[in-house]
Amino acid sequence: MKEVRLMKTKFIFSLFAAAFLLISAASLQATIEKGPYLIFPGDNTQMTVIWQVSSTETGTIEWGTDTSYSIGSVQTAEYGSDHQHKYTITGLTPGTKYFYRAYISGAWHTGSFHAAPAASAQNLKFIAYGDTRSYPADH
């Protein structure tokens, strides 16, 4: 009888320990701090995507001319000391709309952009946006 009680106690303890480990693992997942955001590197066939997370993790970025993201997919590793990720998408067709998504902290973050126009373009429209670096969640 004592053996059965001991086995039940060990089983219950094991269940609690497993639940604790699962909850702990979930709370250790990185959270997104910034981004993803785009930076034009000065070449009309490229666009750089950057994001920052709260702790070390790998990321994935995919892109294409539609939401099948069929042109490319790469895994990213952080650089620097503040958990940033960066990837420059190359081989873009000037003036073409592209869609991208980045897998960050257990979720896909999506966006789109137009590659810069061809060098021969005669007309151009653009939007300039600035922020004060206050309240980044609002931007």
DSSP file (Angstrom, degrees, kcal/mol; ACC not computed):
  #  RESIDUE AA STRUCTURE BP1 BP2  ACC     N-H-->O    O-->H-N    N-H-->O    O-->H-N    TCO  KAPPA ALPHA  PHI   PSI    X-CA   Y-CA   Z-CA
    1    1 A M     >        0   0    0      0, 0.0     4,-2.0     0, 0.0     5,-0.2   0.000 360.0 360.0 360.0 -40.1    0.0    0.0    0.0
    2    2 A K  H  >  +     0   0    0      1,-0.2     4,-2.4     2,-0.2     5,-0.2   0.865 360.0  54.8 -64.7 -35.1    2.9    2.4    0.8
    3    3 A E  H  > S+     0   0    0      2,-0.2     4,-2.4     1,-0.2    -1,-0.2   0.889 106.7  50.2 -65.5 -39.4    4.4    1.6   -2.6
    4    4 A V  H  > S+     0   0    0      2,-0.2     4,-2.5     1,-0.2    -2,-0.2   0.924 112.0  47.7 -65.0 -44.3    1.2    2.6   -4.4
    5    5 A R  H  X S+     0   0    0     -4,-2.0     4,-2.7     1,-0.2    -2,-0.2   0.909 112.0  50.1 -62.1 -42.2    1.0    5.9   -2.4
    6    6 A L  H  X S+     0   0    0     -4,-2.4     4,-2.5     2,-0.2    -1,-0.2   0.898 110.7  49.3 -63.4 -41.2    4.7    6.6   -3.2
    7    7 A M  H  X S+     0   0    0     -4,-2.4     4,-2.3     2,-0.2    -2,-0.2   0.906 112.0  48.5 -65.3 -41.3    4.1    5.9   -6.9
    8    8 A K  H  X S+     0   0    0     -4,-2.5     4,-2.7     2,-0.2     5,-0.2   0.916 111.6  50.0 -63.8 -42.8    1.1    8.2   -6.9
    9    9 A T  H  X S+     0   0    0     -4,-2.7     4,-2.5     1,-0.2    -2,-0.2   0.921 111.7  47.7 -62.1 -44.9    3.0   10.9   -5.1
   10   10 A K  H  X S+     0   0    0     -4,-2.5     4,-2.5     2,-0.2    -1,-0.2   0.893 112.0  50.7 -63.0 -40.4    5.9   10.6   -7.6
   11   11 A F  H  X S+     0   0    0     -4,-2.3     4,-2.2     2,-0.2    -2,-0.2   0.938 111.7  46.1 -63.5 -47.5    3.5   10.7  -10.5
   12   12 A I  H  X S+     0   0    0     -4,-2.7     4,-2.2     1,-0.2    -2,-0.2   0.912 113.0  50.3 -62.6 -43.1    1.8   13.9   -9.2
   13   13 A F  H  X S+     0   0    0     -4,-2.5     4,-2.6     1,-0.2    -1,-0.2   0.912 109.2  52.1 -60.7 -42.8    5.1   15.5   -8.5
   14   14 A S  H  X S+     0   0    0     -4,-2.5     4,-2.5     1,-0.2    -2,-0.2   0.891 108.1  51.4 -62.1 -40.1    6.3   14.7  -12.1
   15   15 A L  H  X S+     0   0    0     -4,-2.2     4,-2.4     2,-0.2    -1,-0.2   0.929 111.6  46.5 -62.6 -45.1    3.2   16.2  -13.5
   16   16 A F  H  X S+     0   0    0     -4,-2.2     4,-2.5     2,-0.2    -2,-0.2   0.904 112.6  50.4 -63.2 -41.6    3.7   19.5  -11.6
   17   17 A A  H  X S+     0   0    0     -4,-2.6     4,-2.3     2,-0.2    -2,-0.2   0.914 111.0  48.4 -63.5 -42.9    7.4   19.5  -12.5
   18   18 A A  H  X S+     0   0    0     -4,-2.5     4,-2.3     2,-0.2    -2,-0.2   0.914 111.9  49.2 -63.8 -42.8    6.5   19.1  -16.2
   19   19 A A  H  X S+     0   0    0     -4,-2.4     4,-2.4     1,-0.2    -2,-0.2   0.910 110.7  50.8 -62.9 -42.3    3.9   21.8  -16.1
   20   20 A F  H  X S+     0   0    0     -4,-2.5     4,-2.7     1,-0.2    -2,-0.2   0.913 110.0  49.7 -61.2 -43.9    6.4   24.1  -14.4
   21   21 A L  H  X S+     0   0    0     -4,-2.3     4,-2.6     2,-0.2    -1,-0.2   0.901 111.1  49.2 -64.1 -41.2    9.0   23.5  -17.1
   22   22 A L  H  X S+     0   0    0     -4,-2.3     4,-2.1     2,-0.2    -2,-0.2   0.924 113.3  46.0 -64.3 -43.8    6.5   24.1  -19.9
   23   23 A I  H  X S+     0   0    0     -4,-2.4     4,-1.8     2,-0.2    -2,-0.2   0.905 113.6  49.9 -65.2 -41.4    5.4   27.4  -18.3
   24   24 A S  H  X S+     0   0    0     -4,-2.7     4,-1.1    -5,-0.2    -2,-0.2   0.912 109.7  50.5 -63.8 -43.0    9.0   28.4  -17.7
   25   25 A A  H  < S+     0   0    0     -4,-2.6     3,-0.5     1,-0.2     4,-0.4   0.901 109.6  50.9 -62.7 -41.2   10.0   27.7  -21.2
   26   26 A A  H >< S+     0   0    0     -4,-2.1     3,-1.0     1,-0.2    -1,-0.2   0.879 108.5  51.5 -65.0 -37.1    7.2   29.7  -22.6
   27   27 A S  H 3< S+     0   0    0     -4,-1.8    -1,-0.2     1,-0.2    -2,-0.2   0.697 103.1  60.4 -75.0 -17.2    8.1   32.7  -20.4
   28   28 A L  T 3< S+     0   0    0     -4,-1.1    -1,-0.2    -3,-0.5    -2,-0.2   0.559  77.4 116.6 -84.1  -8.4   11.7   32.6  -21.7
   29   29 A Q  S <  S-     0   0    0     -3,-1.0    28,-0.1    -4,-0.4    -3,-0.0  -0.338  74.2-107.4 -62.6 139.0   10.7   33.1  -25.3
   30   30 A A        -     0   0    0     26,-0.2     2,-0.3    25,-0.1    -1,-0.1  -0.269  28.5-144.5 -64.1 151.5   12.0   36.4  -26.7
   31   31 A T        -     0   0    0     -3,-0.1    23,-2.2    75,-0.0     2,-0.4  -0.870  25.3-102.7-113.5 154.0    9.7   39.3  -27.3
   32   32 A I  E     +A   53   0A   0     -2,-0.3    21,-0.3    21,-0.2     3,-0.1  -0.618  34.6 177.9 -79.1 130.3   10.0   41.7  -30.2
   33   33 A E  E     +     0   0A   0     19,-3.0     2,-0.3    -2,-0.4    20,-0.2   0.819  66.9   4.1 -97.7 -42.2   11.5   45.0  -29.1
   34   34 A K  E    S-A   52   0A   0     18,-1.7    18,-2.4     3,-0.0    -1,-0.4  -0.997  88.5 -60.4-145.9 144.3   11.6   46.8  -32.5
   35   35 A G  E     -     0   0A   0     -2,-0.3    16,-0.2     1,-0.3     2,-0.1  -0.296  23.0-125.8  89.4-164.9   10.5   46.2  -36.0
   36   36 A P  E     +     0   0A   0      0, 0.0     2,-0.3     0, 0.0    -1,-0.3   0.474  63.4 160.8 -71.0 148.3   10.6   44.7  -38.4
   37   37 A Y  E     -A   50   0A   0     13,-2.6    13,-2.6    -2,-0.1     2,-0.3  -0.910  32.2-119.6-135.6 164.4   11.4   47.8  -40.3
   38   38 A L  E     -A   49   0A   0     -2,-0.3     2,-0.4    11,-0.2    11,-0.2  -0.785  16.8-170.9-110.2 145.5   13.0   48.6  -43.6
   39   39 A I  E     -A   48   0A   0      9,-2.4     9,-2.4    -2,-0.3    -2,-0.0  -0.993  21.9-135.7-132.6 127.7   16.1   50.5  -44.6
   40   40 A F        -     0   0    0     -2,-0.4     7,-0.1     7,-0.2     4,-0.1  -0.728  12.1-158.7 -81.1 118.3   16.9   51.4  -48.2
   41   41 A P        -     0   0    0      0, 0.0    -1,-0.1     0, 0.0     3,-0.1   0.390  47.4 -98.1 -83.7   6.2   20.6   50.6  -48.7
   42   42 A G  S    S+     0   0    0      1,-0.2     2,-0.4     4,-0.2    -2,-0.1   0.514  95.1 102.5  95.2   4.6   21.0   52.9  -51.8
   43   43 A D    >   -     0   0    0      3,-0.2     3,-2.0     1,-0.1    73,-0.2  -0.988  66.8-142.0-123.5 126.5   20.6   50.2  -54.5
   44   44 A N  T 3  S+     0   0    0     -2,-0.4    51,-0.2     1,-0.3    -1,-0.1   0.444 101.1  56.6 -72.8   4.5   17.3   49.9  -56.3
   45   45 A T  T 3  S+     0   0    0     49,-0.1    47,-2.4    70,-0.1    46,-0.4   0.158 103.7  64.6-112.9  16.6   17.6   46.1  -56.4
   46   46 A Q    <   -     0   0    0     -3,-2.0    70,-0.3    44,-0.2     2,-0.3  -0.965  48.5-179.7-139.9 154.2   17.9   45.8  -52.6
   47   47 A M  E     - B   0  89A   0     42,-1.8    42,-3.2    -2,-0.3     2,-0.4  -0.948  19.5-142.6-150.1 135.9   16.0   46.3  -49.3
   48   48 A T  E     -AB  39  88A   0     -9,-2.4    -9,-2.4    -2,-0.3     2,-0.5  -0.852   9.1-160.4-103.2 132.5   17.2   45.7  -45.8
   49   49 A V  E     -AB  38  87A   0     38,-2.9    38,-2.1    -2,-0.4     2,-0.3  -0.943  14.9-179.6-111.2 130.2   14.9   44.3  -43.1
   50   50 A I  E     +AB  37  86A   0    -13,-2.6   -13,-2.6    -2,-0.5     2,-0.3  -0.962   7.8 164.6-131.1 145.0   15.9   44.8  -39.4
   51   51 A W  E     - B   0  85A   0     34,-2.0    34,-3.2    -2,-0.3     2,-0.4  -0.976  20.3-144.7-152.1 163.6   14.3   43.8  -36.1
   52   52 A Q  E     -AB  34  84A   0    -18,-2.4   -19,-3.0    -2,-0.3   -18,-1.7  -0.991  12.6-168.2-133.0 138.6   15.3   43.5  -32.5
   53   53 A V  E     -A   32   0A   0     30,-2.1   -21,-0.2    -2,-0.4     4,-0.1  -0.743  32.3-113.6-121.5 171.1   14.3   41.0  -29.9
   54   54 A S  S    S+     0   0    0    -23,-2.2     2,-0.3    -2,-0.2   -22,-0.1   0.678  92.5  10.0 -82.5 -18.5   14.7   40.8  -26.1
   55   55 A S  S    S-     0   0    0    -24,-0.2     2,-0.1    28,-0.1   -25,-0.1  -0.945  98.3 -60.6-152.9 171.7   16.9   37.7  -26.0
   56   56 A T        +     0   0    0     -2,-0.3     2,-0.3    -3,-0.0   -26,-0.2  -0.320  66.6 132.9 -62.8 130.1   19.0   35.5  -28.2
   57   57 A E        -     0   0    0     -2,-0.1    21,-0.3   -28,-0.1     2,-0.2  -0.959  50.7-110.7-164.4 161.1   17.0   33.6  -30.9
   58   58 A T        -     0   0    0     -2,-0.3    47,-0.3    19,-0.1     2,-0.3  -0.649  33.2-158.3 -92.1 158.9   17.2   32.8  -34.6
   59   59 A G  E     -D   76   0B   0     17,-2.1    17,-2.8    -2,-0.2     2,-0.4  -0.824   7.7-141.9-129.9 170.7   14.8   34.3  -37.0
   60   60 A T  E     -DE  75 103B   0     43,-1.1    43,-3.1    -2,-0.3     2,-0.4  -0.999  10.8-169.1-134.5 138.5   13.4   33.6  -40.5
   61   61 A I  E     -DE  74 102B   0     13,-2.6    13,-2.4    -2,-0.4     2,-0.3  -0.995   5.4-178.0-128.4 137.8   12.5   36.0  -43.2
   62   62 A E  E     +DE  73 101B   0     39,-2.6    39,-2.3    -2,-0.4     2,-0.3  -0.945   5.5 178.4-129.8 151.1   10.6   35.1  -46.4
   63   63 A W  E     +DE  72 100B   0      9,-2.1     9,-2.0     6,-0.4     8,-1.4  -0.983  10.2 142.6-151.9 161.2    9.7   37.3  -49.4
   64   64 A G  E     - E   0  99B   0     35,-2.1    35,-3.3    -2,-0.3    -2,-0.0  -0.969  60.0 -86.2-177.4-178.9    8.1   37.3  -52.8
   65   65 A T  S    S+     0   0    0     -2,-0.3     2,-0.3    33,-0.2    32,-0.1   0.411 112.3  22.7 -88.7   2.0    5.9   39.3  -55.2
   66   66 A D  S >  S-     0   0    0     33,-0.2     3,-1.9     0, 0.0    33,-0.2  -0.897 102.6 -82.0-150.7-179.1    2.8   37.9  -53.5
   67   67 A T  T 3  S+     0   0    0      1,-0.3    31,-0.0    -2,-0.3    33,-0.0   0.270 112.9  79.7 -81.0  15.6    1.8   36.4  -50.1
   68   68 A S  T 3  S-     0   0    0     31,-0.0    -1,-0.3     0, 0.0    -5,-0.1   0.579  87.1-148.9 -85.9 -12.0    3.1   33.0  -51.1
   69   69 A Y    <   +     0   0    0     -3,-1.9    -6,-0.4     1,-0.1    -5,-0.2   0.874  41.0 152.8  50.3  45.1    6.6   34.4  -50.3
   70   70 A S        +     0   0    0     -4,-0.2    -6,-0.2     1,-0.2    -1,-0.1   0.489  46.7  72.2 -90.0  -3.6    8.0   32.1  -52.9
   71   71 A I  S    S-     0   0    0     -8,-1.4     2,-0.3     1,-0.2    -7,-0.2   0.919 107.0  -8.5 -79.9 -42.2   11.1   34.1  -54.0
   72   72 A G  E     -D   63   0B   0     -9,-2.0    -9,-2.1    -3,-0.2     2,-0.3  -0.997  46.1-175.1-157.1 158.6   13.3   33.6  -51.0
   73   73 A S  E     +D   62   0B   0     -2,-0.3     2,-0.3   -11,-0.2   -11,-0.2  -0.937  15.7 167.4-154.3 129.5   13.7   32.3  -47.4
   74   74 A V  E     -D   61   0B   0    -13,-2.4   -13,-2.6    -2,-0.3     2,-0.4  -0.982  30.6-125.7-141.4 154.0   16.6   32.6  -45.0
   75   75 A Q  E     -D   60   0B   0     -2,-0.3     2,-0.3   -15,-0.2   -15,-0.3  -0.802  28.7-152.0 -94.7 143.9   17.3   32.1  -41.3
   76   76 A T  E     -D   59   0B   0    -17,-2.8   -17,-2.1    -2,-0.4     2,-0.3  -0.847   6.7-156.6-116.2 152.5   19.0   35.0  -39.5
   77   77 A A        -     0   0    0     -2,-0.3     9,-0.5     9,-0.2   -19,-0.1  -0.887  33.0 -97.8-119.9 156.2   21.2   35.1  -36.5
   78   78 A E        -     0   0    0     -2,-0.3     2,-0.3   -21,-0.3     7,-0.2  -0.313  33.8-159.1 -72.9 157.6   21.6   38.1  -34.3
   79   79 A Y  B   > +C   84   0A   0      5,-2.3     5,-1.2    -2,-0.0     3,-0.4  -0.929  52.7  14.6-131.0 158.9   24.5   40.6  -34.6
   80   80 A G  T   5S-     0   0    0     -2,-0.3     3,-0.3     1,-0.2    -2,-0.0  -0.225  99.4 -69.3  72.0-166.9   25.9   43.0  -32.1
   81   81 A S  T   5S+     0   0    0      1,-0.2    -1,-0.2     2,-0.1    -3,-0.0   0.362 119.3  66.4-105.8   4.3   25.2   42.9  -28.4
   82   82 A D  T   5S-     0   0    0     -3,-0.4   -29,-0.2   -27,-0.0    -1,-0.2   0.005 108.1-103.5-121.7  30.8   21.5   43.9  -28.4
   83   83 A H  T   5 +     0   0    0     -3,-0.3   -30,-2.1     1,-0.2     2,-0.3   0.820  62.6 160.3  60.9  38.5   19.8   41.0  -30.2
   84   84 A Q  E   < -BC  52  79A   0     -5,-1.2    -5,-2.3   -32,-0.2     2,-0.4  -0.642  24.4-157.8 -90.4 151.1   19.3   42.6  -33.6
   85   85 A H  E     +B   51   0A   0    -34,-3.2   -34,-2.0    -2,-0.3     2,-0.3  -0.957  12.2 178.8-124.5 145.0   18.7   40.7  -36.8
   86   86 A K  E     +B   50   0A   0     -9,-0.5     2,-0.3    -2,-0.4   -36,-0.2  -0.991   8.2 173.2-149.0 138.0   19.3   42.1  -40.3
   87   87 A Y  E     -B   49   0A   0    -38,-2.1   -38,-2.9    -2,-0.3     2,-0.7  -0.970  20.0-147.1-145.1 132.9   18.9   40.7  -43.8
   88   88 A T  E     -B   48   0A   0     -2,-0.3     2,-0.4   -40,-0.2   -40,-0.3  -0.880  15.1-146.1-100.2 116.2   19.4   42.5  -47.1
   89   89 A I  E     -B   47   0A   0    -42,-3.2   -42,-1.8    -2,-0.7     2,-0.2  -0.682  25.2-172.7 -78.2 127.9   17.1   41.2  -49.8
   90   90 A T        +     0   0    0     -2,-0.4   -44,-0.2   -44,-0.2    -1,-0.0  -0.684  52.0  49.9-118.0 171.5   18.8   41.4  -53.2
   91   91 A G  S    S+     0   0    0    -46,-0.4   -45,-0.2    -2,-0.2    -1,-0.1   0.709  70.5 159.7  75.8  21.1   17.9   40.8  -56.8
   92   92 A L        -     0   0    0    -47,-2.4    -1,-0.2    -3,-0.2     6,-0.0  -0.414  43.1-121.7 -75.4 151.5   14.8   42.9  -56.6
   93   93 A T    >   -     0   0    0     -2,-0.1     3,-2.1     1,-0.1    22,-0.3  -0.847  38.1-107.3 -91.7 121.9   13.2   44.4  -59.8
   94   94 A P  T 3  S+     0   0    0      0, 0.0    24,-0.2     0, 0.0    22,-0.2  -0.169 100.4  12.3 -51.7 137.1   13.0   48.2  -59.5
   95   95 A G  T 3  S+     0   0    0     21,-1.2     2,-0.3    20,-0.6    21,-0.1   0.376  96.0 129.9  79.6  -3.4    9.5   49.5  -59.0
   96   96 A T    <   -     0   0    0     -3,-2.1    19,-2.8    20,-0.2     2,-0.4  -0.606  59.1-121.9 -87.9 142.8    8.0   46.1  -58.1
   97   97 A K  E     - F   0 114B   0     -2,-0.3     2,-0.3    17,-0.2    17,-0.3  -0.679  31.7-170.2 -83.0 134.6    5.9   45.5  -55.0
   98   98 A Y  E     - F   0 113B   0     15,-3.4    15,-2.3    -2,-0.4     2,-0.4  -0.929  12.7-149.4-125.2 149.3    7.3   42.9  -52.7
   99   99 A F  E     -EF  64 112B   0    -35,-3.3   -35,-2.1    -2,-0.3     2,-0.3  -0.915  19.1-179.9-113.7 143.6    5.8   41.2  -49.6
  100  100 A Y  E     -EF  63 111B   0     11,-2.7    11,-2.2    -2,-0.4     2,-0.3  -0.960  12.0-167.9-138.9 158.9    7.8   39.9  -46.7
  101  101 A R  E     -EF  62 110B   0    -39,-2.3   -39,-2.6    -2,-0.3     2,-0.5  -0.987   7.0-156.9-146.0 142.8    7.3   38.2  -43.4
  102  102 A A  E     -EF  61 109B   0      7,-2.6     7,-2.3    -2,-0.3     2,-0.9  -0.975  14.5-139.4-121.0 129.4    9.6   37.6  -40.5
  103  103 A Y  E     +EF  60 108B   0    -43,-3.1   -43,-1.1    -2,-0.5     2,-0.4  -0.793  37.5 165.4 -89.5 109.4    9.2   34.8  -38.0
  104  104 A I  E >   - F   0 107B   0      3,-2.8     3,-1.4    -2,-0.9   -72,-0.1  -0.991  58.5 -14.7-132.6 125.8   10.0   36.4  -34.7
  105  105 A S  T 3  S-     0   0    0     -2,-0.4    -1,-0.1   -47,-0.3   -73,-0.1   0.856 128.8 -46.3  52.9  42.8    9.3   35.2  -31.2
  106  106 A G  T 3  S+     0   0    0      1,-0.2     2,-0.3   -75,-0.1    -1,-0.3   0.578 122.5  83.2  83.1  10.1    6.8   32.5  -32.3
  107  107 A A  E <  S-F  104   0B   0     -3,-1.4    -3,-2.8    -5,-0.1     2,-0.4  -0.990  74.3-116.5-145.3 152.6    4.8   34.7  -34.7
  108  108 A W  E     -F  103   0B   0     -2,-0.3     2,-0.5    -5,-0.2    -5,-0.2  -0.746  22.7-162.9 -87.4 134.2    4.9   35.9  -38.3
  109  109 A H  E     -F  102   0B   0     -7,-2.3    -7,-2.6    -2,-0.4     2,-0.2  -0.985  16.3-162.2-117.3 121.0    5.2   39.7  -38.8
  110  110 A T  E     +F  101   0B   0     -2,-0.5     2,-0.3    -9,-0.2    -9,-0.2  -0.647  19.8 146.7-109.9 159.4    4.2   40.8  -42.3
  111  111 A G  E     -F  100   0B   0    -11,-2.2   -11,-2.7    -2,-0.2     2,-0.3  -0.965  24.7-140.3-168.8 179.4    4.8   43.8  -44.4
  112  112 A S  E     +F   99   0B   0     -2,-0.3     2,-0.3   -13,-0.3   -13,-0.2  -0.964  14.4 176.5-148.9 163.6    5.3   45.0  -48.0
  113  113 A F  E     -F   98   0B   0    -15,-2.3   -15,-3.4    -2,-0.3     2,-0.5  -0.972  28.9-118.0-159.0 162.7    7.4   47.6  -49.9
  114  114 A H  E     -F   97   0B   0     -2,-0.3   -17,-0.2   -17,-0.3   -18,-0.1  -0.935  34.3-120.2-104.7 132.5    8.1   48.8  -53.4
  115  115 A A        -     0   0    0    -19,-2.8   -20,-0.6    -2,-0.5   -71,-0.1  -0.375  47.5 -84.5 -62.8 151.7   11.6   48.4  -54.6
  116  116 A A        -     0   0    0    -70,-0.3   -21,-1.2   -73,-0.2   -20,-0.2  -0.188  57.3 -93.5 -57.0 152.7   13.1   51.8  -55.6
  117  117 A P        -     0   0    0      0, 0.0    -1,-0.1     0, 0.0   -22,-0.1  -0.152  47.5 -84.7 -67.8 164.0   12.3   52.9  -59.1
  118  118 A A    >   -     0   0    0    -24,-0.2     3,-1.9     1,-0.1   -25,-0.0  -0.254  40.1-110.6 -61.8 155.4   14.5   52.3  -62.1
  119  119 A A  T 3  S+     0   0    0      1,-0.3    -1,-0.1    -3,-0.1    -3,-0.0   0.763 118.3  57.7 -60.3 -25.5   17.3   54.8  -62.7
  120  120 A S  T 3  S+     0   0    0      2,-0.0    -1,-0.3     0, 0.0    -2,-0.1   0.435  76.7 129.4 -86.4   0.7   15.4   56.1  -65.8
  121  121 A A    <   -     0   0    0     -3,-1.9     3,-0.1     1,-0.1     0, 0.0  -0.290  40.1-167.2 -61.0 138.6   12.3   57.0  -63.8
  122  122 A Q        +     0   0    0      1,-0.1     2,-0.3     0, 0.0    -1,-0.1   0.714  69.7  40.3 -98.0 -27.1   11.0   60.5  -64.5
  123  123 A N        +     0   0    0      2,-0.0     2,-0.3     0, 0.0    -1,-0.1  -0.924  62.7 179.9-127.5 150.4    8.5   60.8  -61.7
  124  124 A L        -     0   0    0     -2,-0.3     2,-0.4    -3,-0.1     0, 0.0  -0.992  11.8-165.8-151.5 138.4    8.6   59.7  -58.1
  125  125 A K        +     0   0    0     -2,-0.3     2,-0.3     2,-0.0    -2,-0.0  -0.980  21.0 163.3-121.2 138.7    6.3   59.9  -55.0
  126  126 A F        -     0   0    0     -2,-0.4     2,-0.4     2,-0.0    -2,-0.0  -0.985  29.1-134.9-150.5 161.9    7.6   59.2  -51.5
  127  127 A I        -     0   0    0     -2,-0.3     2,-0.4     2,-0.0    -2,-0.0  -0.959  13.7-153.7-118.2 134.5    6.6   59.7  -47.9
  128  128 A A        -     0   0    0     -2,-0.4     2,-0.4     2,-0.0    -2,-0.0  -0.909  16.5-179.8-106.9 136.8    9.0   61.0  -45.2
  129  129 A Y        +     0   0    0     -2,-0.4     2,-0.3     2,-0.0    -2,-0.0  -1.000   3.7 176.8-138.4 136.2    8.3   60.0  -41.7
  130  130 A G        -     0   0    0     -2,-0.4     2,-0.3     2,-0.0    -2,-0.0  -0.937   7.0-164.9-134.3 159.7   10.2   60.8  -38.5
  131  131 A D        -     0   0    0     -2,-0.3    -2,-0.0     1,-0.0     8,-0.0  -0.931  29.2-126.5-140.1 166.7    9.8   60.2  -34.8
  132  132 A T        -     0   0    0     -2,-0.3     3,-0.1     2,-0.3    -1,-0.0   0.352  50.0-113.4 -94.0   4.9   11.2   61.5  -31.6
  133  133 A R  S    S+     0   0    0      1,-0.3     2,-0.4     2,-0.1     6,-0.0   0.579  81.8 122.7  69.1  11.7   12.2   58.0  -30.4
  134  134 A S  S    S+     0   0    0      1,-0.2    -1,-0.3     2,-0.1    -2,-0.3  -0.824  73.3   6.4 -99.5 144.0    9.6   58.4  -27.7
  135  135 A Y    >   -     0   0    0     -2,-0.4     3,-2.1     1,-0.1     4,-0.4   0.946  69.3-172.2  53.4  61.6    6.8   55.8  -27.3
  136  136 A P  G >  S+     0   0    0      0, 0.0     3,-1.2     0, 0.0    -1,-0.1   0.751  78.7  67.3 -58.3 -24.7    8.1   53.4  -30.0
  137  137 A A  G 3  S+     0   0    0      1,-0.3    -2,-0.1     2,-0.2  -103,-0.0   0.777  95.9  57.0 -66.3 -24.0    4.9   51.3  -29.8
  138  138 A D  G <         0   0    0     -3,-2.1    -1,-0.3     1,-0.2    -3,-0.1   0.632 360.0 360.0 -78.6 -14.0    3.0   54.3  -31.3
  139  139 A H    <         0   0    0     -3,-1.2    -1,-0.2    -4,-0.4    -2,-0.2   0.417 360.0 360.0-106.7 360.0    5.3   54.3  -34.4
